[in-house]
Amino acid sequence: MCKFFCTFAADFENDVYENQCMSKTSFSSKVGLIMAAAGSAVGLGNIWKFPYIAGENGGGAFLIVYLICVLLFGMPLIMTEFLIGKRSGKGAYGAFRELNGNNRWQWLSWGYMMTALMIMGFYFVVTGWCFNYLAEAAVNRFAGMDMQALTDNFHNVVSNKPRMLGFCLLPLVLTSAVLLFEVNKGIERLCKILMPLLLLLMMLMAGRVLMLDGSNEGMQFFFQTDFSKITPKVVMEAMGQSFFSLSIGMGALITYGAYMPKTQNVAISSIQVVVLDTLVALLAGLIIFPAVFAFGFNPAEGPELVFVVLPAILGKMSFAWFSSVLFFSLLCIAALTSTISLMEVAVAFLREASANSKHPLSRGQSVLITAGIVALLIVVCVFAGSVFDSFDKLTACVMMPLGALGMSLFVGWFMPNQKNMIKGEVGTIKRWFKKIYIILLRFIVPTSILIIFLNNLGML
């Protein structure tokens, strides 16, 4: 861990030099790329989904399997996305054609574009829930509500379509405003603020919760491993959650890799992103499980854990108003760092696809077109719950696994000049690291993804 932060500090010292060398379509610093990429990976999957999935699957038993999955195939896939983007200098649209020299793998590019759009359709809806709850926390709406009242409030929030639509479109407007600027002036500047702020607020929140009487039981539940609870179901859930939490298979890190400074090492950057992403997931567990046990709630409450149980817990804490505003601010910040990367996939795709036409699209035009498409998808997902569920399941269970599988097969087996490309990015650390990476990418990663895919389809 010390070496990680020392490397990070060294990268920060080089930022002044990098600022003078990078074009405005690239990240101007190594730290900026790490903050943006970590922001892409860190999202509601870490703070909203990770705790309730861990709670449903044995706490510490789930955690140990999750960490193993992150190392075995999460890390190699992040490295692979970065490698594709950096080596090609292209986003999701042109990367595979650039590296392969033909259009045989172009279907992956279109798959990433469709995946990103469909995820945005329902992700902005969940982000809208977070913004709605932040507004309600700000006016102290949860004061005096019992569990039944909070449950009814959640259902009222979801069912009030016109009000919900406004809260869903608000983060879309904020995200679009950021993307109107070039990468180093929009995405990079904001993520350099939001990611440190997110970590700071989470540490403050965790420190506050750990002072509660009875919080030790939550710590034991989260970190004490009962190996008898590690079942095939727990393994499947951990594999799927590590995939979802790291935002793999939708082209975001390929796009960010295309903006990566040429002097930045793919392997080291991937390790830093994984460490930050895992740190946020662990902090989320440190916030939620001690609080849940301190007040006698069930840690396996499911998706409503954050929107029903947490407001009840926060309402019983001293400084309840401040704690509630702080927690839902965390959710909104985490959501925005992910929506920015999702929209950038589509924006970069449109710009590259139109680059050789008579009327190539500017960044502003691409942002507006993307925002218009996403706004329509948001309207559909808000007013048609079945579409919301379908987009969620289709992307998580089918499209993201297939996209990651195709990417691992391409780089592991079919990419021309593979050995030299991989050596140039990961071989500068240790020789054994490169060998392990290739073995994981060729065999462990495809096998793991195939298992996840078959499990998601109910075939295992």
C-alpha positions as CSV (number, residue, x, y, z in Angstrom):
1,M,0.0,0.0,0.0
2,C,2.9,2.4,0.8
3,K,4.5,1.7,-2.6
4,F,1.1,2.4,-4.2
5,F,0.9,5.9,-2.7
6,C,4.6,6.6,-3.3
7,T,4.1,5.8,-7.0
8,F,0.9,7.9,-7.0
9,A,2.8,10.8,-5.4
10,A,5.6,10.5,-8.0
11,D,3.1,10.7,-10.7
12,F,1.7,13.8,-9.2
13,E,5.1,15.4,-9.2
14,N,5.4,14.8,-12.9
15,D,2.1,16.4,-13.7
16,V,3.6,19.8,-14.4
17,Y,5.8,18.3,-17.1
18,E,3.0,16.3,-18.5
19,N,0.8,19.4,-18.8
20,Q,3.2,20.9,-21.2
21,C,3.3,17.8,-23.4
22,M,-0.3,16.6,-23.8
23,S,-2.8,17.7,-26.4
24,K,-6.2,19.0,-25.3
25,T,-7.8,15.7,-26.3
26,S,-5.7,13.8,-23.7
27,F,-5.5,13.8,-20.0
28,S,-2.9,16.3,-19.0
29,S,-1.6,14.3,-16.1
30,K,-1.2,10.7,-14.9
31,V,-3.1,11.6,-11.7
32,G,-6.0,13.0,-13.8
33,L,-6.3,9.7,-15.7
34,I,-6.3,7.6,-12.5
35,M,-8.9,9.8,-10.9
36,A,-11.1,9.7,-14.0
37,A,-10.7,5.9,-14.5
38,A,-11.3,5.2,-10.8
39,G,-14.3,7.4,-11.0
40,S,-15.6,5.4,-13.9
41,A,-15.2,2.1,-11.9
42,V,-16.4,3.7,-8.6
43,G,-20.1,4.2,-8.8
44,L,-23.4,3.0,-7.3
45,G,-22.2,-0.6,-7.7
46,N,-19.7,0.1,-4.9
47,I,-21.9,2.0,-2.5
48,W,-25.4,0.9,-3.3
49,K,-25.1,-2.7,-4.6
50,F,-21.9,-4.1,-3.0
51,P,-23.1,-3.8,0.6
52,Y,-26.5,-5.5,0.1
53,I,-25.0,-8.2,-2.1
54,A,-22.4,-8.8,0.6
55,G,-25.1,-8.8,3.2
56,E,-27.1,-11.4,1.4
57,N,-24.1,-13.7,0.9
58,G,-22.5,-14.0,4.3
59,G,-20.4,-10.8,4.7
60,G,-16.8,-11.9,5.3
61,A,-17.3,-15.1,3.2
62,F,-18.4,-13.0,0.3
63,L,-15.7,-10.4,0.8
64,I,-12.8,-12.9,0.5
65,V,-14.2,-14.5,-2.7
66,Y,-14.8,-11.0,-4.1
67,L,-11.2,-9.9,-3.6
68,I,-9.9,-13.1,-5.2
69,C,-12.2,-12.5,-8.2
70,V,-10.9,-8.9,-8.6
71,L,-7.3,-10.1,-8.7
72,L,-7.9,-13.1,-11.0
73,F,-10.0,-11.4,-13.7
74,G,-10.9,-7.9,-12.7
75,M,-7.4,-6.6,-12.8
76,P,-6.4,-8.3,-16.2
77,L,-9.6,-6.9,-17.9
78,I,-8.9,-3.4,-16.7
79,M,-5.3,-3.7,-18.0
80,T,-6.7,-5.0,-21.3
81,E,-9.1,-2.1,-21.8
82,F,-6.4,0.4,-21.0
83,L,-4.0,-1.4,-23.4
84,I,-6.5,-1.4,-26.3
85,G,-7.2,2.3,-25.9
86,K,-3.6,3.4,-25.4
87,R,-2.1,1.3,-28.2
88,S,-4.8,2.2,-30.7
89,G,-5.2,5.9,-29.7
90,K,-8.9,5.3,-30.4
91,G,-12.1,5.0,-28.4
92,A,-14.6,2.2,-28.6
93,Y,-15.4,2.9,-32.3
94,G,-12.0,2.7,-33.9
95,A,-9.8,0.8,-31.4
96,F,-10.3,-2.8,-32.7
97,R,-10.1,-1.8,-36.4
98,E,-6.9,0.2,-35.7
99,L,-5.2,-2.8,-33.9
100,N,-6.5,-5.5,-36.2
101,G,-6.1,-3.7,-39.5
102,N,-9.7,-4.7,-40.6
103,N,-13.3,-4.7,-39.5
104,R,-13.6,-8.3,-38.3
105,W,-13.8,-7.2,-34.6
106,Q,-15.8,-4.0,-35.2
107,W,-18.9,-5.7,-33.8
108,L,-17.3,-5.3,-30.3
109,S,-17.2,-1.5,-30.9
110,W,-20.9,-1.4,-31.7
111,G,-21.6,-3.7,-28.7
112,Y,-19.9,-1.3,-26.3
113,M,-21.8,1.7,-27.7
114,M,-25.2,-0.1,-27.3
115,T,-24.2,-1.3,-23.8
116,A,-23.2,2.2,-22.7
117,L,-26.5,3.7,-24.0
118,M,-28.7,1.0,-22.4
119,I,-26.8,1.3,-19.0
120,M,-27.3,5.1,-19.1
121,G,-31.0,4.5,-19.7
122,F,-31.5,2.9,-16.3
123,Y,-28.4,4.2,-14.4
124,F,-29.6,7.8,-14.7
125,V,-32.9,6.6,-13.2
126,V,-31.1,5.2,-10.1
127,T,-29.0,8.4,-10.0
128,G,-32.2,10.3,-10.0
129,W,-33.3,8.4,-6.9
130,C,-30.1,9.5,-5.2
131,F,-30.6,13.1,-6.1
132,N,-34.2,12.9,-4.9
133,Y,-33.1,11.5,-1.6
134,L,-30.4,14.1,-1.2
135,A,-33.1,16.8,-1.7
136,E,-35.3,15.1,0.9
137,A,-32.4,14.7,3.3
138,A,-31.6,18.4,2.9
139,V,-35.1,19.4,4.1
140,N,-35.0,16.8,6.9
141,R,-37.9,14.8,5.4
142,F,-36.9,11.5,7.1
143,A,-37.2,12.9,10.6
144,G,-39.6,10.8,12.7
145,M,-40.3,8.2,9.9
146,D,-40.5,4.6,11.0
147,M,-39.6,1.7,8.7
148,Q,-43.1,1.4,7.2
149,A,-43.2,5.1,6.5
150,L,-39.7,4.9,4.9
151,T,-40.8,1.9,2.8
152,D,-43.9,3.8,1.6
153,N,-41.8,6.8,0.9
154,F,-39.4,4.8,-1.4
155,H,-42.4,3.4,-3.3
156,N,-43.9,6.9,-3.7
157,V,-40.6,8.2,-5.0
158,V,-40.4,5.5,-7.6
159,S,-44.0,5.7,-8.6
160,N,-44.2,9.5,-8.9
161,K,-43.1,9.5,-12.6
162,P,-43.2,13.2,-13.5
163,R,-41.3,14.2,-10.3
164,M,-38.8,11.4,-10.9
165,L,-38.2,12.4,-14.5
166,G,-37.0,15.8,-13.4
167,F,-34.6,14.3,-10.9
168,C,-33.3,11.9,-13.6
169,L,-32.7,14.6,-16.1
170,L,-30.8,16.8,-13.7
171,P,-27.7,14.6,-13.5
172,L,-27.9,14.2,-17.3
173,V,-27.7,18.0,-17.7
174,L,-24.8,18.2,-15.2
175,T,-22.9,15.4,-17.0
176,S,-23.5,16.9,-20.4
177,A,-22.2,20.3,-19.1
178,V,-18.9,18.6,-18.0
179,L,-18.5,16.8,-21.3
180,L,-18.9,20.0,-23.4
181,F,-15.3,20.8,-22.4
182,E,-12.3,19.0,-23.7
183,V,-11.1,16.0,-21.7
184,N,-8.4,17.8,-19.7
185,K,-10.7,20.7,-18.9
186,G,-13.9,18.9,-18.2
187,I,-13.6,15.2,-17.1
188,E,-10.1,15.5,-15.6
189,R,-10.7,18.7,-13.6
190,L,-14.0,17.5,-12.1
191,C,-12.7,14.0,-11.3
192,K,-9.7,15.5,-9.6
193,I,-12.1,17.2,-7.3
194,L,-14.9,14.6,-6.9
195,M,-12.8,11.5,-6.3
196,P,-10.7,12.9,-3.4
197,L,-13.9,14.5,-2.0
198,L,-15.7,11.1,-2.2
199,L,-12.9,9.4,-0.3
200,L,-12.7,12.1,2.3
201,L,-16.5,12.1,2.9
202,M,-16.6,8.3,3.1
203,M,-13.8,8.2,5.6
204,L,-15.6,10.8,7.7
205,M,-18.8,8.8,7.5
206,A,-17.1,5.6,8.4
207,G,-15.4,7.2,11.4
208,R,-18.7,8.5,12.6
209,V,-20.5,5.1,12.2
210,L,-17.7,3.2,13.9
211,M,-18.2,5.2,17.1
212,L,-21.7,3.8,17.5
213,D,-22.4,1.3,20.3
214,G,-22.7,-2.2,18.8
215,S,-20.8,-1.4,15.6
216,N,-18.2,-4.1,16.4
217,E,-20.8,-6.8,15.4
218,G,-21.0,-5.2,12.0
219,M,-17.2,-5.2,11.7
220,Q,-17.1,-8.9,12.6
221,F,-19.9,-9.7,10.1
222,F,-18.0,-7.9,7.3
223,F,-14.5,-9.1,8.0
224,Q,-14.8,-12.4,9.9
225,T,-14.8,-15.2,7.3
226,D,-16.8,-18.3,7.9
227,F,-15.6,-20.6,5.2
228,S,-18.6,-22.8,5.6
229,K,-20.7,-20.0,4.0
230,I,-18.6,-20.0,0.8
231,T,-21.1,-21.8,-1.4
232,P,-21.3,-22.0,-5.2
233,K,-24.0,-19.2,-5.0
234,V,-21.6,-17.0,-3.1
235,V,-18.9,-17.6,-5.6
236,M,-21.2,-16.7,-8.5
237,E,-22.4,-13.6,-6.8
238,A,-18.9,-12.5,-6.0
239,M,-17.8,-13.0,-9.6
240,G,-20.7,-11.1,-11.0
241,Q,-20.3,-8.2,-8.5
242,S,-16.6,-7.8,-9.1
243,F,-17.5,-7.5,-12.8
244,F,-20.2,-5.0,-12.2
245,S,-18.3,-3.0,-9.6
246,L,-15.2,-2.4,-11.9
247,S,-17.4,-1.3,-14.9
248,I,-15.8,-3.8,-17.2
249,G,-17.1,-4.6,-20.7
250,M,-18.7,-1.3,-21.8
251,G,-15.7,0.5,-23.4
252,A,-15.2,3.3,-20.8
253,L,-11.7,2.4,-20.0
254,I,-10.8,1.8,-23.6
255,T,-12.0,5.4,-24.2
256,Y,-10.0,6.7,-21.3
257,G,-7.0,4.6,-22.4
258,A,-7.0,6.5,-25.7
259,Y,-6.6,9.7,-23.7
260,M,-3.8,8.2,-21.5
261,P,-0.4,10.1,-21.5
262,K,2.1,8.1,-23.5
263,T,4.5,7.9,-20.6
264,Q,1.9,6.3,-18.3
265,N,2.3,2.6,-17.6
266,V,-0.8,0.5,-18.2
267,A,-0.1,-2.1,-15.5
268,I,0.7,0.4,-12.7
269,S,-2.4,2.5,-13.7
270,S,-4.6,-0.6,-13.6
271,I,-3.4,-1.5,-10.1
272,Q,-4.0,2.0,-8.8
273,V,-7.6,2.0,-10.3
274,V,-8.3,-1.4,-8.7
275,V,-7.0,-0.3,-5.3
276,L,-9.1,2.8,-5.3
277,D,-12.2,1.0,-6.5
278,T,-11.8,-1.7,-3.8
279,L,-11.1,0.9,-1.2
280,V,-14.4,2.6,-1.9
281,A,-16.3,-0.8,-1.7
282,L,-14.6,-1.5,1.6
283,L,-15.4,1.9,3.0
284,A,-19.1,1.4,1.9
285,G,-19.1,-1.8,3.9
286,L,-17.6,0.0,6.9
287,I,-20.3,2.6,6.7
288,I,-23.3,0.4,6.3
289,F,-22.7,-2.9,8.3
290,P,-21.6,-1.3,11.6
291,A,-24.6,1.0,11.4
292,V,-27.0,-1.8,10.5
293,F,-25.9,-4.0,13.5
294,A,-25.7,-1.0,15.9
295,F,-29.4,-0.4,15.4
296,G,-30.5,-4.1,15.1
297,F,-31.4,-4.2,11.4
298,N,-31.0,-7.1,9.0
299,P,-27.9,-6.8,6.7
300,A,-29.6,-8.8,4.0
301,E,-32.3,-6.3,3.2
302,G,-31.6,-6.3,-0.5
303,P,-31.7,-3.3,-2.9
304,E,-33.8,-1.2,-0.5
305,L,-31.0,-1.3,2.1
306,V,-29.7,2.1,1.1
307,F,-33.1,3.8,0.5
308,V,-35.1,2.4,3.4
309,V,-32.9,1.0,6.1
310,L,-30.1,3.6,5.9
311,P,-32.4,6.6,6.3
312,A,-33.9,4.9,9.4
313,I,-30.5,4.3,10.8
314,L,-29.2,7.8,10.0
315,G,-32.4,9.3,11.6
316,K,-31.4,7.6,14.9
317,M,-27.9,8.9,14.9
318,S,-26.8,12.2,16.6
319,F,-26.5,14.9,14.0
320,A,-29.1,13.0,11.9
321,W,-29.6,15.8,9.3
322,F,-25.9,16.2,8.7
323,S,-25.3,12.4,8.5
324,S,-28.2,12.0,6.0
325,V,-27.0,14.8,3.7
326,L,-23.5,13.5,3.9
327,F,-24.4,10.0,2.9
328,F,-26.7,10.9,0.0
329,S,-24.1,13.4,-1.2
330,L,-21.7,10.4,-1.4
331,L,-24.2,8.5,-3.6
332,C,-24.6,11.4,-6.0
333,I,-20.9,12.0,-6.4
334,A,-20.2,8.3,-7.0
335,A,-23.0,8.2,-9.6
336,L,-21.8,11.3,-11.4
337,T,-18.3,10.0,-11.8
338,S,-19.8,6.9,-13.6
339,T,-22.3,8.8,-15.8
340,I,-19.5,11.0,-17.1
341,S,-17.5,8.0,-18.3
342,L,-20.5,6.3,-19.8
343,M,-21.5,9.4,-21.8
344,E,-17.9,9.9,-22.9
345,V,-18.0,6.4,-24.5
346,A,-20.9,7.5,-26.7
347,V,-19.5,11.0,-27.4
348,A,-16.1,9.7,-28.5
349,F,-17.9,7.0,-30.6
350,L,-19.8,9.7,-32.5
351,R,-16.8,11.8,-33.1
352,E,-14.7,8.9,-34.4
353,A,-17.5,7.5,-36.6
354,S,-18.0,10.9,-38.2
355,A,-14.3,11.9,-38.5
356,N,-14.0,11.0,-42.2
357,S,-17.4,12.3,-43.3
358,K,-18.0,15.6,-45.0
359,H,-19.4,17.0,-41.8
360,P,-17.5,15.6,-38.8
361,L,-19.2,16.2,-35.5
362,S,-17.6,18.6,-32.9
363,R,-17.5,17.6,-29.3
364,G,-20.4,19.9,-28.5
365,Q,-22.6,18.4,-31.3
366,S,-21.7,14.9,-30.1
367,V,-22.6,15.7,-26.5
368,L,-26.0,17.2,-27.5
369,I,-26.9,14.2,-29.8
370,T,-25.9,11.7,-27.0
371,A,-27.8,13.7,-24.4
372,G,-30.9,13.7,-26.6
373,I,-30.7,9.9,-27.1
374,V,-30.1,9.3,-23.4
375,A,-33.0,11.6,-22.5
376,L,-35.4,9.5,-24.6
377,L,-34.1,6.3,-22.9
378,I,-34.6,7.9,-19.5
379,V,-38.2,8.8,-20.3
380,V,-38.8,5.2,-21.4
381,C,-37.2,3.7,-18.3
382,V,-39.0,6.0,-15.9
383,F,-42.5,5.4,-17.4
384,A,-42.0,1.7,-18.2
385,G,-40.6,-0.3,-15.3
386,S,-40.3,-3.4,-17.5
387,V,-37.9,-1.6,-19.8
388,F,-35.8,-0.5,-16.8
389,D,-35.6,-4.1,-15.6
390,S,-34.8,-5.4,-19.1
391,F,-32.0,-2.9,-19.7
392,D,-30.5,-3.7,-16.3
393,K,-30.6,-7.5,-16.8
394,L,-29.6,-7.5,-20.5
395,T,-26.5,-5.3,-20.0
396,A,-25.4,-7.0,-16.7
397,C,-26.1,-10.6,-17.7
398,V,-25.4,-10.6,-21.4
399,M,-23.9,-7.6,-23.0
400,M,-21.1,-6.7,-20.5
401,P,-19.9,-10.3,-20.2
402,L,-19.9,-10.9,-23.9
403,G,-18.1,-7.6,-24.5
404,A,-15.4,-8.5,-21.9
405,L,-15.2,-12.0,-23.4
406,G,-14.6,-10.7,-26.9
407,M,-12.0,-8.3,-25.7
408,S,-10.0,-10.9,-23.7
409,L,-10.1,-13.3,-26.7
410,F,-9.0,-10.6,-29.1
411,V,-6.0,-9.4,-27.1
412,G,-5.1,-12.9,-25.7
413,W,-5.3,-14.8,-29.0
414,F,-5.9,-12.8,-32.1
415,M,-4.4,-9.3,-31.8
416,P,-1.5,-8.9,-34.3
417,N,1.9,-8.2,-32.8
418,Q,0.5,-9.1,-29.5
419,K,3.7,-10.0,-27.7
420,N,5.4,-6.7,-28.5
421,M,2.3,-4.6,-27.5
422,I,1.9,-6.4,-24.2
423,K,5.6,-6.3,-23.4
424,G,5.7,-2.5,-24.1
425,E,3.0,-1.9,-21.5
426,V,3.2,-4.5,-18.8
427,G,6.6,-6.1,-19.3
428,T,8.5,-3.1,-17.9
429,I,7.5,-4.1,-14.3
430,K,8.6,-7.8,-13.9
431,R,8.9,-10.6,-16.4
432,W,6.8,-12.9,-14.3
433,F,4.0,-10.3,-14.2
434,K,3.7,-10.3,-18.0
435,K,3.5,-14.1,-18.0
436,I,0.9,-14.2,-15.4
437,Y,-1.1,-11.6,-17.2
438,I,-1.1,-13.6,-20.5
439,I,-2.1,-16.8,-18.7
440,L,-5.0,-15.1,-16.9
441,L,-6.1,-13.3,-20.1
442,R,-6.0,-16.4,-22.3
443,F,-7.5,-19.0,-19.9
444,I,-8.7,-17.8,-16.5
445,V,-10.6,-14.7,-17.7
446,P,-12.5,-16.3,-20.6
447,T,-13.4,-19.3,-18.4
448,S,-14.6,-17.1,-15.5
449,I,-16.7,-14.9,-17.9
450,L,-18.2,-17.9,-19.5
451,I,-19.2,-19.3,-16.1
452,I,-20.8,-15.9,-15.1
453,F,-22.6,-15.8,-18.5
454,L,-24.0,-19.3,-18.1
455,N,-25.0,-18.6,-14.5
456,N,-26.8,-15.4,-15.5
457,L,-28.8,-17.3,-18.0
458,G,-29.8,-19.9,-15.4
459,M,-27.8,-22.7,-17.1
460,L,-25.7,-23.5,-14.0
